[in-house]
Amino acid sequence: MIMDIEERLRLVKRNAEEIIGENKIRDLLKKKKKPVVYCGYETSGDVHLGHLVTITKLLDLQKAGFEVKVLFADWHTWLNRKGDWDFIHKEVRRWEKAFKATGLTQAKFIIGSSFQRKVEYVDDIFLMSLQTTINRALRSMQVVARDIEHARVSQVIYPFMQIADIKHLGVDLVEAGIDQRKIHMLGKELFKYINYKTPIFVHTELIPSLKGPGGKMSSSDKESFISVQDSDDDVKKKIKKAYCLAGIVKDNPILSILKLVIFPRIDKFMIKRDKKYGGNLEFNNYDEVEKEFRKKKIHPLDLKNAVAEELNNILRPIRKYFKK
């Protein structure tokens, strides 16, 4: 079935926190039969719901007719001191399995070191470093190494590599979490020096930590995230313990999971309640749920139970994939 351009645009924009170069999307879809989108990942730790947000967006873009390239950034992972090469490449194999299980079966999975050692690539890194002050580089790398006082020079190289990846993968649209924005803004300044067009940037929200305000879902903190391999019971327990205050939307991981992971995959969302508490509630979109939650017409526990049920429906097929 041929999808019209308005539906393709809707898919590109769905759940985007920010789009830089939004005015260029329509022309890109008209002029290029199969535009290229990429998202890059450090391969360390569990694949979790935070990753599933960008994967979900890649699925939107795949459906909208994009060629999806997933970069497993092994060299970035090594430069960021996340493990030795044996560990990193074992993780690459595990991550590819997880990503395919989510539905990204048409994506191209590319290992960073397969092209990042080429002379042309290294030349681009040097060219960009000539144009960038130390202070500017430090600002862009804060997402990579939050402890600037103890950061390594290898972590300063990291943002330049991330920018060069876009050129050497032939990318038209970059999909990433909003935390990557500083690196991408550095890229906007530097693309001209490496003779590459500035792509469109689609940034998605981050799921807050399950523990509450002040952090994002991260594999560095086992209590802050849900792995795609967690059991039904583990998911229910983690959701039940998660931060979710009545009427509060800000920093609410349960609502974020519903918006960014669940609703893109379902048509209706049901909250099951006993008749004495008003009976079942049914919603057609996320905004309806948020509106009622703000008015405290949905109890946090009822929301949590419904989210846990839908989330397990999504994760079950992924878990089965790992048992094959």
Residue frames relative to the residue before (quaternion, step in Angstrom):
aa qw qx qy qz dx dy dz
M 1.0000 0.0000 0.0000 0.0000 0.00 0.00 0.00
I 0.3408 -0.7419 0.5429 0.1964 3.57 -0.85 1.01
M 0.2795 -0.7745 0.5511 0.1354 3.56 -0.77 1.08
D 0.4148 -0.7079 0.5004 0.2765 3.60 -0.87 0.88
I 0.6790 -0.5454 0.3194 0.3735 3.53 -1.22 0.54
E 0.6174 0.5501 -0.3580 0.4337 3.61 1.07 -0.62
E 0.6528 0.4936 -0.3126 0.4823 3.57 1.01 -0.77
R 0.6253 0.5252 -0.3337 0.4710 3.59 1.05 -0.73
L 0.6426 0.5159 -0.3139 0.4716 3.59 1.01 -0.83
R 0.6322 0.5357 -0.3319 0.4508 3.57 0.98 -0.83
L 0.6659 0.5005 -0.3019 0.4637 3.56 0.95 -0.85
V 0.6312 0.5307 -0.3320 0.4580 3.59 0.99 -0.80
K 0.7556 0.4234 -0.2077 0.4547 3.58 0.90 -0.94
R 0.5048 0.6943 -0.4223 0.2912 3.59 1.14 -0.53
N 0.8677 0.0214 -0.0679 0.4919 3.54 -0.94 1.06
A 0.3842 0.6931 -0.5162 0.3250 3.60 1.09 0.61
E 0.3874 -0.7051 0.5498 0.2247 3.55 -0.91 0.95
E 0.7835 -0.0604 0.0936 0.6114 3.56 1.06 -0.82
I 0.0708 -0.7615 0.6415 0.0602 3.55 -1.12 0.74
I 0.1488 -0.7746 0.6116 0.0621 3.56 -0.72 1.10
G 0.7778 0.2045 -0.1996 0.5598 3.54 -0.51 1.23
E 0.2001 0.8288 -0.5002 0.1511 3.56 1.22 0.54
N 0.6333 0.5612 -0.3234 0.4236 3.58 1.07 -0.77
K 0.6649 0.5143 -0.3045 0.4480 3.61 1.23 -0.31
I 0.4961 0.7019 -0.4207 0.2902 3.60 1.22 -0.32
R 0.6651 0.5237 -0.3194 0.4257 3.59 0.81 -0.99
D 0.6664 0.4969 -0.3018 0.4668 3.59 0.90 -0.93
L 0.6257 0.5408 -0.3373 0.4498 3.58 1.01 -0.81
L 0.6848 0.4876 -0.2877 0.4588 3.58 0.89 -0.93
K 0.6620 0.5063 -0.3020 0.4628 3.59 1.10 -0.70
K 0.7672 0.4265 -0.1964 0.4370 3.56 0.87 -1.02
K 0.7811 0.2888 -0.1541 0.5317 3.58 1.06 -0.67
K 0.4467 -0.7248 0.4606 0.2511 3.55 -0.64 1.14
K 0.8079 0.0581 0.0128 0.5863 3.58 0.92 -0.90
P 0.0930 -0.8159 0.5687 0.0474 3.63 0.27 1.20
V 0.4150 -0.7270 0.5048 0.2108 3.55 -1.19 0.63
V 0.0564 -0.7543 0.6534 0.0303 3.55 -1.00 0.93
Y 0.0357 -0.7913 0.6090 0.0411 3.54 -1.12 0.66
C 0.0350 -0.7322 0.6757 0.0776 3.49 -1.38 0.36
G 0.2358 -0.7974 0.5450 0.1074 3.58 -0.94 0.90
Y 0.1115 -0.8030 0.5853 0.0170 3.55 -1.10 0.76
E 0.3749 -0.6460 0.6125 0.2588 3.52 -1.14 0.74
T 0.2800 -0.7870 0.5291 0.1491 3.57 -0.79 0.97
S 0.4667 0.6190 -0.5180 0.3617 3.54 0.08 1.33
G 0.7813 0.2794 -0.2281 0.5093 3.56 -0.99 0.83
D 0.6936 -0.4764 0.3484 0.4130 3.54 -1.33 -0.08
V 0.4323 -0.6041 0.5884 0.3194 3.53 -1.26 0.51
H 0.0053 -0.8343 0.5483 -0.0577 3.57 -0.61 1.13
L 0.7653 -0.3926 0.2474 0.4462 3.56 -1.31 0.00
G 0.5653 0.5824 -0.3903 0.4347 3.59 1.13 -0.50
H 0.6645 0.4666 -0.2917 0.5057 3.58 1.03 -0.79
L 0.6248 0.5665 -0.3433 0.4133 3.57 1.05 -0.73
V 0.5485 0.5947 -0.3991 0.4314 3.61 1.21 -0.38
T 0.7177 0.4138 -0.2586 0.4968 3.60 0.78 -0.97
I 0.5942 0.5462 -0.3627 0.4658 3.60 1.10 -0.61
T 0.6351 0.5320 -0.3175 0.4614 3.58 0.99 -0.85
K 0.6577 0.4938 -0.3054 0.4799 3.55 1.01 -0.82
L 0.6226 0.5261 -0.3360 0.4719 3.59 1.05 -0.71
L 0.6192 0.5306 -0.3348 0.4722 3.59 1.09 -0.69
D 0.6014 0.5411 -0.3422 0.4780 3.59 1.08 -0.73
L 0.7054 0.4736 -0.2559 0.4611 3.55 0.87 -1.03
Q 0.5920 0.5461 -0.3520 0.4769 3.57 1.12 -0.67
K 0.6683 0.4962 -0.2858 0.4749 3.57 0.96 -0.92
A 0.6775 0.4918 -0.2767 0.4717 3.58 1.14 -0.70
G 0.6528 -0.5743 0.2953 0.3960 3.58 1.25 0.21
F 0.4757 0.6676 -0.4441 0.3616 3.59 1.23 0.28
E 0.3966 -0.6217 0.6070 0.2962 3.50 -1.32 0.44
V 0.2163 -0.8071 0.5421 0.0892 3.57 -0.58 1.17
K 0.0586 -0.7684 0.6371 0.0179 3.54 -0.90 1.03
V 0.1401 -0.7695 0.6211 0.0505 3.55 -0.77 1.11
L 0.1847 -0.7889 0.5801 0.0833 3.55 -0.67 1.13
F 0.1581 -0.7339 0.6537 0.0951 3.55 -0.77 1.06
A 0.2127 -0.8525 0.4740 0.0584 3.49 -0.02 1.45
D 0.0973 -0.8476 0.5204 0.0345 3.55 0.43 1.25
W 0.6755 0.4816 -0.3081 0.4656 3.57 0.95 -0.82
H 0.5998 0.5393 -0.3515 0.4752 3.58 1.06 -0.69
T 0.6460 0.5346 -0.3128 0.4461 3.57 0.95 -0.95
W 0.6634 0.4984 -0.2914 0.4760 3.56 1.00 -0.87
L 0.6612 0.5062 -0.3028 0.4634 3.60 0.92 -0.90
N 0.6989 0.4355 -0.2581 0.5052 3.57 1.15 -0.64
R 0.4891 -0.7343 0.3795 0.2784 3.55 1.34 0.47
K 0.3536 0.7587 -0.4727 0.2757 3.55 1.02 0.88
G 0.7989 -0.1942 0.1204 0.5564 3.60 1.23 -0.04
D 0.5599 -0.5789 0.4544 0.3807 3.57 -1.30 0.16
W 0.7245 -0.4738 0.2799 0.4151 3.57 -1.30 0.26
D 0.6222 0.5389 -0.3571 0.4416 3.62 0.97 -0.73
F 0.6625 0.5011 -0.2978 0.4705 3.57 0.93 -0.94
I 0.6727 0.5197 -0.3030 0.4308 3.57 0.84 -1.02
H 0.7169 0.4492 -0.2747 0.4571 3.60 0.85 -0.87
K 0.5634 0.5377 -0.3861 0.4943 3.59 1.21 -0.35
E 0.6461 0.5188 -0.3066 0.4684 3.56 1.04 -0.82
V 0.6004 0.5669 -0.3577 0.4361 3.60 1.01 -0.79
R 0.6736 0.4939 -0.2979 0.4622 3.59 0.89 -0.93
R 0.6563 0.5081 -0.3031 0.4682 3.57 1.02 -0.82
W 0.6687 0.5066 -0.2974 0.4558 3.57 0.96 -0.87
E 0.6301 0.5297 -0.3496 0.4474 3.59 0.95 -0.77
K 0.6198 0.5436 -0.3265 0.4623 3.55 1.05 -0.80
A 0.6712 0.5016 -0.2908 0.4619 3.58 0.92 -0.94
F 0.6756 0.5048 -0.3005 0.4455 3.58 0.90 -0.92
K 0.6427 0.5066 -0.3260 0.4733 3.59 0.97 -0.78
A 0.6377 0.5453 -0.3222 0.4384 3.56 1.06 -0.76
T 0.6407 0.5334 -0.3283 0.4441 3.61 1.14 -0.51
G 0.6611 -0.5044 0.3216 0.4528 3.59 1.22 -0.29
L 0.5451 0.6154 -0.4015 0.4037 3.59 1.26 -0.07
T 0.1294 0.8455 -0.5048 0.1164 3.57 0.82 1.00
Q 0.6949 0.4610 -0.2786 0.4764 3.60 1.18 -0.46
A 0.5041 0.6824 -0.4104 0.3343 3.59 1.27 -0.20
K 0.3663 -0.6623 0.5975 0.2648 3.53 -1.33 0.40
F 0.1893 -0.7793 0.5906 0.0898 3.56 -0.74 1.07
I 0.0574 -0.8279 0.5558 -0.0489 3.53 -0.53 1.25
I 0.2932 -0.7393 0.5805 0.1747 3.58 -0.92 0.92
G 0.5545 -0.6720 0.3835 0.3064 3.56 -0.74 1.09
S 0.7003 0.4928 -0.2876 0.4291 3.58 0.81 -0.95
S 0.5224 0.6428 -0.4127 0.3788 3.61 1.26 -0.16
F 0.8027 0.1875 -0.1164 0.5540 3.60 1.20 -0.39
Q 0.6016 0.6281 -0.3495 0.3485 3.60 1.17 -0.43
R 0.6353 0.5103 -0.3422 0.4679 3.60 1.24 -0.03
K 0.4693 0.6857 -0.4415 0.3386 3.58 1.25 -0.01
V 0.6244 -0.5800 0.3790 0.3608 3.56 -1.09 0.78
E 0.6580 0.5256 -0.3211 0.4332 3.60 0.90 -0.92
Y 0.6359 0.5273 -0.3140 0.4678 3.56 1.08 -0.76
V 0.6778 0.4875 -0.2868 0.4697 3.57 0.87 -0.99
D 0.6013 0.5539 -0.3527 0.4552 3.60 1.06 -0.72
D 0.6534 0.5165 -0.3145 0.4554 3.59 0.96 -0.83
I 0.6092 0.5402 -0.3462 0.4660 3.59 1.06 -0.73
F 0.6715 0.4953 -0.2935 0.4665 3.59 0.91 -0.94
L 0.6394 0.5340 -0.3259 0.4470 3.59 0.95 -0.86
M 0.6851 0.4757 -0.2882 0.4703 3.58 0.91 -0.87
S 0.6365 0.5355 -0.3378 0.4404 3.59 1.01 -0.75
L 0.6077 0.5638 -0.3418 0.4428 3.59 1.13 -0.63
Q 0.7364 0.4333 -0.2143 0.4733 3.57 1.13 -0.71
T 0.7001 0.4810 -0.2398 0.4700 3.60 1.27 -0.12
T 0.3729 -0.7158 0.5428 0.2325 3.57 -0.86 0.96
I 0.6461 -0.5116 0.3940 0.4070 3.55 -1.25 0.42
N 0.6562 0.5242 -0.3182 0.4397 3.60 0.90 -0.90
R 0.6584 0.5016 -0.3093 0.4682 3.59 0.98 -0.87
A 0.6480 0.5150 -0.3171 0.4629 3.57 0.99 -0.81
L 0.6486 0.5271 -0.3140 0.4505 3.58 0.99 -0.84
R 0.6363 0.5279 -0.3329 0.4534 3.58 1.01 -0.79
S 0.6932 0.4916 -0.2855 0.4431 3.57 0.92 -0.89
M 0.7094 0.4893 -0.2639 0.4333 3.59 1.07 -0.68
Q 0.4225 0.7460 -0.4512 0.2479 3.60 1.22 -0.10
V 0.6113 0.5319 -0.3535 0.4674 3.58 1.16 -0.51
V 0.6512 0.5106 -0.3018 0.4735 3.58 1.19 -0.59
A 0.7978 0.0407 0.0278 0.6009 3.58 0.83 -1.05
R 0.2248 -0.8204 0.5120 0.1192 3.56 -0.11 1.27
D 0.6740 0.4372 -0.2810 0.5251 3.58 1.19 -0.53
I 0.1823 -0.8385 0.5057 0.0893 3.57 0.32 1.30
E 0.5935 0.6050 -0.3576 0.3923 3.56 1.05 -0.76
H 0.7910 0.2645 -0.1236 0.5377 3.58 1.06 -0.78
A 0.3313 0.7620 -0.4922 0.2594 3.59 1.24 0.38
R 0.3676 -0.7108 0.5592 0.2166 3.56 -1.24 0.54
V 0.6300 -0.5298 0.4063 0.3967 3.56 -1.22 0.49
S 0.5800 0.5974 -0.3704 0.4118 3.61 1.08 -0.70
Q 0.6745 0.5036 -0.2927 0.4537 3.58 1.09 -0.72
V 0.5768 0.5419 -0.3781 0.4803 3.59 1.27 -0.25
I 0.6207 0.5450 -0.3331 0.4547 3.59 1.11 -0.68
Y 0.5474 0.6848 -0.3599 0.3192 3.54 1.09 -0.85
P 0.6991 0.4572 -0.3124 0.4523 3.69 0.69 -0.91
F 0.6201 0.5327 -0.3515 0.4563 3.62 1.02 -0.72
M 0.6452 0.5108 -0.3211 0.4687 3.57 1.01 -0.78
Q 0.6381 0.5334 -0.3324 0.4447 3.57 0.97 -0.81
I 0.6478 0.4991 -0.3044 0.4884 3.58 1.09 -0.74
A 0.6622 0.5035 -0.3028 0.4652 3.58 0.94 -0.88
D 0.5668 0.5998 -0.3821 0.4160 3.60 1.08 -0.65
I 0.6321 0.5594 -0.3299 0.4228 3.57 0.97 -0.91
K 0.6739 0.4805 -0.2901 0.4804 3.57 0.96 -0.88
H 0.7586 0.4345 -0.2297 0.4277 3.56 0.68 -1.09
L 0.6547 0.4414 -0.3183 0.5246 3.58 1.31 -0.08
G 0.4306 -0.7363 0.4329 0.2918 3.58 1.32 0.04
V 0.2375 0.8365 -0.4584 0.1836 3.55 1.09 0.82
D 0.2569 -0.7488 0.5951 0.1384 3.56 -1.09 0.88
L 0.7935 0.0901 -0.0150 0.6016 3.58 1.11 -0.76
V 0.2253 -0.7669 0.5921 0.1027 3.54 -0.91 1.02
E 0.1064 -0.7673 0.6297 0.0589 3.57 -0.90 0.94
A 0.2094 0.7701 -0.5737 0.1843 3.59 -0.83 1.01
G 0.6018 -0.5208 0.4503 0.4047 3.52 -1.32 0.18
I 0.6372 -0.5591 0.3789 0.3711 3.56 -1.19 0.59
D 0.5664 0.6113 -0.3814 0.4001 3.60 1.21 -0.38
Q 0.6376 0.5291 -0.3257 0.4555 3.60 1.25 -0.30
R 0.3807 0.7861 -0.4396 0.2094 3.57 1.29 -0.12
K 0.6540 0.5335 -0.3325 0.4208 3.61 0.86 -0.89
I 0.6472 0.5012 -0.3202 0.4768 3.58 0.99 -0.78
H 0.6719 0.5027 -0.3032 0.4516 3.58 0.93 -0.83
M 0.6399 0.5117 -0.3287 0.4697 3.58 1.08 -0.67
L 0.5886 0.5245 -0.3571 0.5009 3.57 1.17 -0.55
G 0.6304 0.5470 -0.3224 0.4466 3.55 1.01 -0.81
K 0.6160 0.5562 -0.3462 0.4373 3.59 0.98 -0.82
E 0.6724 0.4894 -0.2833 0.4776 3.57 1.10 -0.73
L 0.7806 0.4171 -0.1685 0.4339 3.58 1.05 -0.79
F 0.4871 0.6943 -0.4399 0.2951 3.62 1.12 -0.41
K 0.6322 0.5574 -0.3464 0.4119 3.59 0.98 -0.78
Y 0.6551 0.5264 -0.3163 0.4401 3.60 1.10 -0.66
I 0.7328 0.3436 -0.2298 0.5405 3.59 1.20 -0.40
N 0.5028 -0.7133 0.3883 0.2962 3.54 1.28 0.52
Y 0.5500 0.5719 -0.4330 0.4276 3.55 0.77 1.10
K 0.5509 -0.6134 0.4658 0.3213 3.53 -1.16 0.75
T 0.4579 -0.6338 0.5325 0.3241 3.59 -1.21 0.43
P 0.3234 -0.7689 0.5158 0.1955 3.61 -0.62 1.06
I 0.5611 -0.5155 0.4962 0.4161 3.53 -1.36 -0.12
F 0.1843 -0.7738 0.5961 0.1089 3.58 -1.04 0.78
V 0.0734 -0.7662 0.6378 0.0268 3.57 -0.83 1.04
H 0.0859 -0.8136 0.5750 0.0022 3.56 -0.49 1.24
T 0.2139 -0.7798 0.5790 0.1040 3.55 -0.92 0.94
E 0.6206 -0.5436 0.4223 0.3754 3.54 -1.31 0.42
L 0.3775 -0.6717 0.5780 0.2688 3.54 -1.34 0.24
I 0.4178 -0.6642 0.5456 0.2944 3.58 -1.04 0.70
P 0.4306 -0.7040 0.4914 0.2783 3.62 -0.75 0.96
S 0.6469 -0.5000 0.4094 0.4049 3.54 -1.28 0.38
L 0.5363 -0.6157 0.4705 0.3345 3.58 -1.09 0.70
K 0.6335 0.5705 -0.3200 0.4133 3.57 1.20 -0.54
G 0.6641 -0.5171 0.3077 0.4437 3.58 1.23 -0.26
P 0.8119 -0.3125 0.1848 0.4572 3.57 -1.34 -0.05
G 0.7250 0.4713 -0.3304 0.3783 3.51 -1.24 0.61
G 0.8063 0.1652 -0.1079 0.5576 3.58 1.19 0.01
K 0.3784 -0.6895 0.5603 0.2597 3.53 -1.35 0.17
M 0.6287 -0.4989 0.4174 0.4262 3.55 -1.28 0.25
S 0.1183 0.8098 -0.5550 0.1492 3.58 -0.63 1.12
S 0.4844 -0.6794 0.4724 0.2840 3.56 -1.03 0.82
S 0.5482 0.6111 -0.3997 0.4077 3.59 1.25 -0.13
D 0.7454 0.2602 -0.1706 0.5896 3.58 1.30 -0.25
K 0.3619 -0.7934 0.4515 0.1892 3.57 -0.18 1.31
E 0.6864 0.4811 -0.2909 0.4613 3.59 1.12 -0.55
S 0.6506 0.5571 -0.3094 0.4130 3.59 1.24 -0.18
F 0.7964 0.3081 -0.1277 0.5045 3.59 1.20 -0.36
I 0.3157 -0.6900 0.6126 0.2214 3.51 -1.42 0.25
S 0.3221 -0.7496 0.5518 0.1729 3.57 -0.71 1.11
V 0.5439 -0.6068 0.4576 0.3558 3.59 -1.15 0.54
Q 0.6850 0.4648 -0.2832 0.4843 3.60 1.26 -0.26
D 0.4103 0.7068 -0.4830 0.3142 3.60 1.23 0.08
S 0.5081 -0.6541 0.4727 0.3010 3.57 -1.09 0.75
D 0.6964 -0.4319 0.3534 0.4512 3.57 -1.30 0.18
D 0.6873 0.4885 -0.2861 0.4551 3.56 0.85 -0.99
D 0.6357 0.5281 -0.3335 0.4537 3.60 0.98 -0.80
V 0.6453 0.5176 -0.3171 0.4638 3.56 0.96 -0.90
K 0.6629 0.5088 -0.3098 0.4536 3.60 0.87 -0.92
K 0.6640 0.5084 -0.3032 0.4568 3.58 0.95 -0.90
K 0.6811 0.4911 -0.2907 0.4587 3.58 0.90 -0.93
I 0.6477 0.5054 -0.3140 0.4759 3.57 1.01 -0.81
K 0.6513 0.5329 -0.3176 0.4369 3.58 0.94 -0.87
K 0.7130 0.4464 -0.2466 0.4812 3.59 1.04 -0.82
A 0.5385 0.6856 -0.3825 0.3059 3.59 1.20 -0.49
Y 0.6073 -0.5560 0.4471 0.3496 3.51 -1.30 0.58
C 0.2889 0.7290 -0.5801 0.2203 3.59 -0.78 1.04
L 0.0418 -0.8311 0.5543 -0.0196 3.57 0.13 1.31
A 0.6035 -0.5949 0.3972 0.3523 3.56 -1.02 0.84
G 0.8534 0.1552 -0.1323 0.4798 3.57 -0.85 0.99
I 0.6421 0.5316 -0.3208 0.4496 3.61 1.25 -0.21
V 0.2192 -0.7988 0.5537 0.0853 3.56 -0.68 1.18
K 0.6276 0.5663 -0.3354 0.4157 3.59 0.99 -0.86
D 0.8564 0.0667 -0.0948 0.5031 3.55 -1.02 0.97
N 0.4425 0.6906 -0.4542 0.3478 3.57 1.18 0.54
P 0.2906 -0.8038 0.4880 0.1771 3.63 -0.22 1.21
I 0.6054 0.5725 -0.3601 0.4196 3.61 1.09 -0.64
L 0.6705 0.4716 -0.2934 0.4920 3.57 0.95 -0.84
S 0.6280 0.5396 -0.3349 0.4498 3.59 1.03 -0.76
I 0.6400 0.5183 -0.3187 0.4694 3.57 0.98 -0.86
L 0.6441 0.5248 -0.3116 0.4611 3.55 0.99 -0.88
K 0.7055 0.4796 -0.2636 0.4503 3.58 0.85 -0.98
L 0.8121 0.3623 -0.1428 0.4346 3.55 0.70 -1.17
V 0.7669 0.3355 -0.1793 0.5168 3.60 1.13 -0.58
I 0.7645 0.4098 -0.2164 0.4480 3.58 0.79 -1.02
F 0.7220 0.4784 -0.2915 0.4059 3.62 0.59 -1.07
P 0.6179 0.5322 -0.3836 0.4333 3.67 0.97 -0.52
R 0.7224 0.4402 -0.2349 0.4788 3.60 1.26 -0.35
I 0.7565 0.3266 -0.1882 0.5345 3.62 1.22 -0.19
D 0.4399 -0.6843 0.5180 0.2642 3.55 -1.30 0.39
K 0.7964 0.1040 -0.0389 0.5944 3.55 1.13 -0.70
F 0.1849 -0.7674 0.6068 0.0931 3.55 -1.11 0.74
M 0.1028 -0.8205 0.5619 0.0224 3.56 -0.68 1.11
I 0.1689 -0.7372 0.6469 0.0978 3.51 -1.06 0.90
K 0.2400 -0.7997 0.5388 0.1120 3.55 -0.51 1.21
R 0.0502 0.7921 -0.6030 0.0810 3.54 -0.83 1.07
D 0.5676 -0.5653 0.4774 0.3610 3.52 -1.23 0.52
K 0.6106 -0.5835 0.3902 0.3668 3.59 -1.10 0.68
K 0.6387 0.5395 -0.3421 0.4289 3.57 1.05 -0.67
Y 0.6977 0.4058 -0.2708 0.5246 3.60 1.27 -0.25
G 0.7320 -0.4379 0.2249 0.4710 3.56 1.25 0.40
G 0.4934 -0.6842 0.4191 0.3360 3.58 1.25 -0.08
N 0.7371 -0.4298 0.3001 0.4265 3.54 -1.34 0.02
L 0.2188 -0.7371 0.6247 0.1362 3.53 -1.28 0.59
E 0.0937 -0.7943 0.5988 0.0424 3.58 -1.01 0.82
F 0.0870 -0.8098 0.5803 -0.0032 3.57 -0.91 1.01
N 0.3773 -0.7444 0.5177 0.1882 3.56 -1.10 0.81
N 0.8038 0.0593 -0.0231 0.5914 3.59 1.21 -0.41
Y 0.6847 -0.5103 0.3381 0.3956 3.54 -1.28 0.37
D 0.6308 0.5702 -0.3470 0.3955 3.61 0.89 -0.89
E 0.6162 0.5462 -0.3427 0.4523 3.59 1.07 -0.73
V 0.6527 0.5111 -0.3092 0.4660 3.57 0.98 -0.87
E 0.6683 0.5098 -0.3073 0.4462 3.57 0.83 -0.99
K 0.6346 0.5460 -0.3273 0.4382 3.58 0.95 -0.88
E 0.7027 0.4527 -0.2675 0.4793 3.58 0.89 -0.94
F 0.6284 0.5296 -0.3412 0.4563 3.59 1.06 -0.69
R 0.6197 0.5469 -0.3374 0.4506 3.58 1.00 -0.83
K 0.7117 0.4417 -0.2425 0.4895 3.58 1.03 -0.82
K 0.4370 -0.7280 0.4169 0.3244 3.55 1.39 0.12
K 0.4007 0.7055 -0.4816 0.3314 3.56 1.08 0.76
I 0.6845 0.3396 -0.2652 0.5880 3.55 1.39 0.04
H 0.3487 -0.7332 0.5437 0.2126 3.58 -0.73 1.02
P 0.5855 -0.6124 0.3964 0.3537 3.63 -0.93 0.83
L 0.6641 0.5082 -0.3229 0.4432 3.61 0.93 -0.81
D 0.6304 0.5194 -0.3325 0.4714 3.59 1.04 -0.74
L 0.6371 0.5162 -0.3178 0.4761 3.57 1.02 -0.82
K 0.6578 0.5241 -0.3082 0.4446 3.58 0.89 -0.94
N 0.6576 0.5182 -0.3133 0.4482 3.59 0.91 -0.91
A 0.6775 0.4893 -0.2878 0.4677 3.57 0.96 -0.88
V 0.6481 0.5084 -0.3128 0.4729 3.58 0.99 -0.82
A 0.6404 0.5226 -0.3289 0.4567 3.61 0.94 -0.83
E 0.6511 0.5222 -0.3173 0.4503 3.59 0.97 -0.85
E 0.6960 0.4630 -0.2762 0.4743 3.59 0.85 -0.97
L 0.6380 0.5372 -0.3272 0.4443 3.55 1.01 -0.80
N 0.6550 0.4986 -0.3131 0.4736 3.57 0.97 -0.79
N 0.5937 0.5529 -0.3629 0.4583 3.60 1.11 -0.60
I 0.6732 0.4880 -0.2818 0.4789 3.58 1.09 -0.77
L 0.7408 0.4526 -0.2349 0.4371 3.58 0.90 -0.95
R 0.5337 0.6646 -0.4044 0.3316 3.60 1.11 -0.56
P 0.6909 0.4584 -0.3078 0.4666 3.65 0.78 -0.87
I 0.6131 0.5411 -0.3492 0.4575 3.60 1.13 -0.61
R 0.6442 0.5174 -0.3201 0.4635 3.58 0.97 -0.84
K 0.6348 0.5440 -0.3261 0.4414 3.58 0.97 -0.85
Y 0.5992 0.5856 -0.3446 0.4234 3.55 1.10 -0.78
F 0.6773 0.5019 -0.2885 0.4540 3.58 1.04 -0.79
K 0.6598 0.5110 -0.3052 0.4587 3.59 1.22 -0.39
K 0.5111 0.6633 -0.4152 0.3555 3.59 1.27 -0.19
